[in-house]
Amino acid sequence: MRKNIIFFWSATGNSLHVAREISEHFWANGESCELVSVAAWRGESFRLDEGYEAVGFVFPVYFGGIPSPFEHFIEQLNLSAVHDAHIFSVVTCGGSGGNSTNADLEQLLNCKKKGLSSAHTITYYSSYYILHTELVYTTRPRSKVQTQAGDRKLAEVVGAILARRPTKIPRMNPLYHFGYDRKRHSLSHCDERFVTNRHCTSCGQCAELCPMNNIGLVSDKPYWQHNCALCLACLHWCPNRAIEYGTVSRFRERYHHPAVTAKEIHREKSQGPFSQTIDFRNKGR
Ligand SMILES: Cc1cc2nc3c(=O)[nH]c(=O)nc-3n(C[C@H](O)[C@H](O)[C@H](O)COP(=O)(O)O)c2cc1C
C-alpha cells in the first residue's frame, strides 16, 4: 500500500477540511494517509520515517506568509529519510498571499535540500476579523458563496494531488513581505486585546481548542498568556459570542468552515503527536 502523510495547521477549519478531504481520497484510492496536527507543538523535534510517497503541508496564510508556529515546526522537521516523494502544499487564504506563502515554504524546504513538487492555493472565506469578516447585519452574506467556491477548487486540487501532478512553484517576492514579516513574527502579545463579556458561561472550550495552549482559566474564566498566534480560534468558536478582540470584532460575524465542528478541531489537537493532557483550570495565576 502506498503511504502518504499530511502535516496541517487549522484554527477555523478551512485547512482541516482540505487536509481531511485529500486524506479521505487517498484512502478511497487504496493508499494510506496519516494526518498530523501541529496544534500544541512545543518545539519537539520530529523526524519523518522513510517510505512516504507523498508528503503534504496544509495551512492558512497569516499576513502573507506561513503561520509562525507552523513555520518553526517545518524548520526543525527532519526530512532526510524522504526520497523521491511528491511534496505538496495547499495554502488556504482569504484572497491574497497564497503565492508568497508557497514561495516561503519552498525556500524553507530548499534549506533541507528538498523542494515542492506541487503548490496549490484555495481561497475561502477569511477568518481575519478586521479586514474581511462581515458585519453581523450584512444582508447578502459572502461566507456561503466563498466557501462553496473554495470547495469546488478543492475538488480540482485533490485530483491533481492524487495524480501527483507537478505545478509551477511560485518565486519569492520580497516586496510582499515588506512590513508583514515583522507582524507575523511578533504576534505573541497581541492577545492583550482579547476580552470576555457577560455571556461567558465558563465552558472552557476556548482553552481546549487553542492550538498554542495559550489560554488558562481562572475561576473558570479565560485569560490569555501572551503566547498567541492570533489564529482567532477562541473568538470564532466561542459558542456564546463571549469573546471579543477589543471593540473591532463586536459587530463582525463569527466564522468556521461549515463541514468542521469544534469537537473535531479539539479531537485533531488532542489526538495529535504533540498533545498532552493539560488542566487549564486555575493554572498559573
Ligand atoms: C492572523 C491572520 C492573518 C491572516 N492573513 C491573511 C492574509 O494575509 N491573506 C489572506 O488572504 N488571508 C489571511 N487570513 C485568512 C486565513 O488565511 C484564511 O481564513 C484561512 O483559510 C484560515 O484557515 P483555517 O480555517 O484553517 O484556520 C488571515 C487570518 C488570520 C487569523
The ligand as a Gaussian input file, in Angstrom:
#p B3LYP/6-31G(d) Opt

LIG

0 1
 C       -3.916000      36.411000      11.784000
 C       -4.498000      36.139000      10.430000
 C       -3.886000      36.696000       9.297000
 C       -4.418000      36.422000       8.029000
 N       -3.783000      36.956000       6.943000
 C       -4.277000      36.698000       5.716000
 C       -3.618000      37.225000       4.560000
 O       -2.577000      37.875000       4.623000
 N       -4.180000      36.972000       3.343000
 C       -5.333000      36.231000       3.212000
 O       -5.799000      36.049000       2.099000
 N       -5.950000      35.698000       4.292000
 C       -5.459000      35.907000       5.533000
 N       -6.069000      35.354000       6.632000
 C       -7.231000      34.468000       6.441000
 C       -6.859000      32.972000       6.524000
 O       -5.696000      32.708000       5.772000
 C       -7.979000      32.069000       5.972000
 O       -9.203000      32.404000       6.567000
 C       -7.655000      30.603000       6.205000
 O       -8.410000      29.822000       5.323000
 C       -7.944000      30.153000       7.638000
 O       -7.610000      28.799000       7.740000
 P       -8.173000      27.872000       8.910000
 O       -9.687000      27.963000       8.826000
 O       -7.701000      26.509000       8.570000
 O       -7.656000      28.382000      10.186000
 C       -5.569000      35.596000       7.894000
 C       -6.176000      35.050000       9.037000
 C       -5.646000      35.311000      10.291000
 C       -6.321000      34.714000      11.503000

